[in-house]
Amino acid sequence: MKTLFFSLLAFTALLGFSSLVPTAAQSALPPCDQRPHFIDPPWVDTRYFCAEQVIHDSSGGELGFTALVAAPDGTLYAARPLWGQVWALTDGDGDGLPETARLAAQGLTLPNGLAYHDDALYITGGSHIYRLRGDDLTMLVDEVPAGVTGFWTGGIAVSADERLVIATGAPCDFCLSDEPGRGAILSYVLDGRDPQVVANGLRQPTGLAFRNGELWTVDSARDGLFDAPELDELNRVTPGAHFGWPFCIGPKNQPDDLSGAFDCAQATPPAFTFPTHSQPLGLTLYDGEAFPHLRGQLLVTLGGSYNETQVQGYTLNSIAFDAADQPAGYTILLPHIPTDNPTWQNLDLLKTHYQKSGFWPYRPMGVTVSREGWIYVSASGGRIWALRPR
């Protein structure tokens, strides 16, 4: 098991040593089951992937590592919201995986969104947007619409015209809100000025990602919709859009119980839906080279249900697009169900979880893609896993 290195001196020494040794990213990787941190389960498609544990540090509790982002220099940043921290992980032993951790920033308010741009790490949390450049931590914004109730401030991304785009959580699960700017997508210039509302009508937008210049976000349906059809959402964000919360629900924006104050015909429908209460959380574009069959697809984590009669979510997924650039379906990458093998012909996702060949009971949260095209995903209890080539 890899451990945390809290001594700055030891960390620096390890970096100095590893710079003299070719990393696994620069040389052929050994066979998957011969790698020291190979994990099985969760099952993966062995035609493409090898699943490996980057780090397991249970000291941070259930939300030990949430949002992730990989910097161009190979550093993997991970948020630890309840501790007000962001950690930086680098490769200290030359195997290509960033397991050596140091505290990069602390004293933050619920850091839960990370983006890296132009040698700086941008962090969202509570009513704040921070910028970390080197060791210099600057608070750019301290008036992001947030509150003591409702959902946290979510993801952050940087647009092509160099604006910070962030997602804010609604103030409640299901209510008429009088708090402008919550349950919305906002944007700022890189130094935090010029706040603008891009879109609203969202409940729990968490991940944000740009694809071909278009912004995408995820959202989840209100509580209490037991065994309802697919109501969790992937949304294409267009300026001025209202996505219906709390008045409308579902792929056709059907009126919900609070619909009298809003015309649901004016709401923007989701571009794609997931199982109700599967809880989409992390979102990123796969633009790497390691897995060509995934290029141009969105990766999304479904954190998993907590009050359904059947388990929903607990998966890492890829979303493909058709010739018209519309979401065409999703494939579960983790855990992989080997349906082409007669031995497993009666296996489904629920059985995969319950026999502990899937994520469950660990909740996948953040997802990012490294410079090598490797996929990193965080899971509850302080776990970070990697999908690398076979």
N, C-alpha and C positions, 0 to 999 in steps of 0.2 A: 504494500500500500504506500502510495506516495504521501509525503508529509509536507506541512507548511514550514517555510524557513523564515523566521521572524527577525533574524539578525541581518541588518543591512550589510555588515562586513562580510558575513558568510554569503549573502546574496551576490555581492559584488565579486567575490572570489570565484563563485561558481560561474558567473557570466564570463569572467576573464578566461577561465579554463575552457568553457564550452566553445568560445570563439576560435579555439585552436583545433577543435575536433569537427570533422564533417558531420553535419546533422543528418537525420533520417530523411529530411526533405531534400537533401542534396545527393543522396545515394539510394540504392535499391532497398526497399523495405524487406525485412525477413518475412517468411510465411506468417499468416495471421496468428495461428495458434502457437507460434513460437515467440511472439512479442510479449514482453514482460507484463504488460498491462491489458492484455486481451481479456474481454469479458463476453460471457455467453451464459445466461441471457442478459439483456433482451436479444431476441433473434433478429438477424439482419439477412438481407439477400446476399448470399455469399458469392454471387456472380460479380458483385461490384464492391461490397463494403467489408471492412473489418472494424468491429466495434471495440474501442479501447477506453479505459478509464483514464481521464486526465488527472483528476483529483477528487478525493472524498474527504471533506472536512466538516464533521458534524457539529462543530462548536457554534456555528451560526444558526442552528435550529432548522426548522422546516423551510424557511426562506433563506437558507445559507448563501445561495447564489441564484439570482434571478436573471435580469437582463444581461446579455453578453454582446461584446463587439470585438472584432479582431482588427488590430492596427496593421498598417503595411509593413512594419518592422517585425512582425510576428508576435507582438505582445497581445495577450488575450485579457480584456478587461471584463470584470464581473461585478455586478451590483449586489450589495448586501443591505437591503432597505431598512430593516428593523434596527440595524446597528449604525445606520447613517454612514456607510462606508462604500468605497469602491476599491477593489483589489486588482492588481496587475500581475499576471502570470506569464512567466517566460520559461524557455527550455533550458533547464540547468544541467541536464545529464546527457544531452546530445542525441536523444531518441526522437526529436522532432516535436514532441508534445510539450506544451507549456505548463509544467507542473509546479514550478518554483514560484511561490507567491510572496508578494510584499503589499503592504498597505499603501495605496496610491493617494487616497483622499479620505478624510473623515470629518465628522461634525456636520454632515449633510442632512437634509430633511427628506427622509424616505426616498433615497435615490432609486429610481425604477425605470429609467430610460437612458440609453447610451448611444452616442453616435460619434464617429471619428472622422475629422475633416481637417485637412491642411495642418497637420502636426498638432492638432488639439483634440482633446476629448470633451464632448458636450454631454452634460448630465441633466436630466430633469428629475425633480423630486418636490412634492408638495407645491408650494407657491413659488418655487425657485427654478431658475435655469443657471447652471454653473458651467464654467469653462476651465479645464485643466490643461495647461501647457507646460510641459516639464514638471517642475514642482510648484508652479504658480497657479493657485486656485483663485478664480475670480467669480463673484456672483454677478451675473449679467442681468437677471430679472428677479425681483422679489414680490411681484404682484400677479403671478399666474393664478387664474381663478381656481381656488381650491378651498377646502374646508375640513372641519373635524369629522364630518359624516360623509358617507357615500364612497365612491371609488377613487382610487389614487390617480394622480397625474401619471400618464402612461408613457408611450414611446416618443422618440425624437428621431428626426431624420434631417438631412440637409438637401435642399433642392438644387437643381442645376443653376438657378440664378442666385445661389448662395443665400438662401433664407433658411432659418431654423423653423422646422415644422414640428409641432408637438400635439399630443392628444391629451385631453383632460377628461376625467371621469365625472359621471353624473353625481348629483348630491344624494341620491337615494336609489333604491332598486326600482321603484314604480310610484311616481308621484308627479304632481304639477310643480315645476321648479320655477322659482323666481330669482335664480342665480345665473346671470348672463355669463357666458363663456365656459360653463361647465357642460360636460358631455359634448365636447366640440373639438374641432381641429383648428389650431391657431398657428400663426406664423409671425416671425420676427426677423429683422436683419441680424447678421451674425453677432453684433455687439449688444443685442437685446432691445434695440429701439423699434419703433413703428409696429406695435402689435396690431394684428388683423385677424378677424374671424374668417376662416376659410369655409367651414361647414359645421353644422350642428345636428341635433337630433340623435345623438349616440348615447348609449348607456355605459359601456365599459370598453372604450377603444384602448387597446394596449399596444400591440405592435404597429409600426408604420414601415412602409417600404416603397421605394420608387422603382418602377419598371417601365422602360421605354418612355421615360419622362412623365409617366402618370403615377399619381400617389394612390396607394392602397392602405386600407386599415381593416381591422377585424373588430367584431362586436359580439356580445352575447345577450341572449334573451333574458327577460326578467324571471325571477323565481316563481315557482308554483305552477309551471306549465308541464305537469307530469306526463310523460310519454307522448308529448305532442310531436308533430312532424318536425322536419329540420328547420329550426328557427334561428340558430346562431349564424353569424354573417361574415362574409368577406365583401368589403365595399370599395368601389372605385370612387375616389374622392374628387369631386368637381367643385369649383368655386360656387358658393351659394347653396349647395345641396343641403337638404334637411332629410335625415334618414329615418324619421318617424317616431323615435322615442320621445315621450312615453305613450303616444297616441295610437301607433300603428305597429303591426308585427307581421313577420313572415315574408316570404319571397314576393308576395303580391301586395304587401302593406295593408293587410286586412285591419279594419278598426279594432282596437282593443277597448278595455273598459273605460278609458279616459278620452275616448275619441271625439266627444262632442265639441271640444274646443278647437279642433283642427281638422282640416280637410285632407284625409289620407291620400286622395288622388294627387295631391301636390308633393307627396313624399317621394324621395328617390329610393327605388327598390334595391335590395342587395344584388351584387353581381353573381353571388354564389352563396350557398348555405351549407351548414354543417349540422350534425345531430344536435338537437336541443340540449343545452346545458353541458355540451362537450367542452365549452369554455376555451375558445381560441385565445392564445396569449402572445406568443412570439411570432414574428413575421420578418422574413428577409428574402431578398432576391438571390437565387443561385446564379452567379456569374463566373464561376470558377472553371478550371480545366480538368480537374481530377475525375469528374463524373460527367462526360459529355452528354449523356442522355437526360441530364437534369438542367442543362443550360437554358436560361430564359424562364425557368419555372419559379414560382414562389414556394418557399418553405414555410410551413406554419406548424406550431405546436398546439395541440389540443390538451389543455391542462387536466381535464377530466371532471366528471360530475361528482356531486356529493350527496344528492338527495333524490336520485332517480331509482326506479325499481330495477333497472339494469345499468351496469356501468357504461358510460359513454365517454369517448375521448381516450385520454392517456396514450396519445400517439404523436409521432412526428410524421408530417405528410408533405408531399410535393403536389403542387397544383399546376396542371398543364393548361395550355391555351390553344385554341383552334385557329384556323386560317383567318377568322374575323377578329382575332385577338380577344376572344372572350374565354373566360374560364371554362374548361371542358371536362373537369372531373379531377378527383384527387386520388393519389396513390399513397397508401400507408408504407412509409419507409422503415419505421421502427415502432412496434415489432413487425417483422415480416412473417407472413403466414405462407408456408411452402405448399401452395395449392396444387402445384404440378407434380407433387409426390403422392402416390396413392396411400402411403402410410398415414398422411395427414388429411385425408379427404373429408373427414368429419370435424375438422378443427375450425373454429371461428375465433373472432377477436376476443369474445368474452372468455372462452375456454383458454385461450392463449394467456390472458392476464391471470386467470385463476390458477393455472398450473405454474405461474411465475416464470413464463417465457416472454412476458411483455414488460412494459413499464410498471404497471400497477403493482404495488400501491404508491409508487413514486410518481409525482406529477411533473411532466415536462413543462418547462417555462420559457427560457430564452433560447434563441437559435441564432447563429452567425456563421459566416463563411470566411475562412482564412485566405491568405495570399496564395496558398498552394491549392485552394479549392477544397480543402477539408471542411467538414461540417462539425461544428461544436454545438452541443445542446446541454442546457442545465436541467437538473431535476431536483426535486425536493430533498431536503436533508443534506444539502451541501455537496451534491454530486455534479460533476461536469464530465460528459462523455464525448468522444470523438468518433466520427465515421471517416476512416481513411481508406485508400485503395487496398485491395487484397494484396 
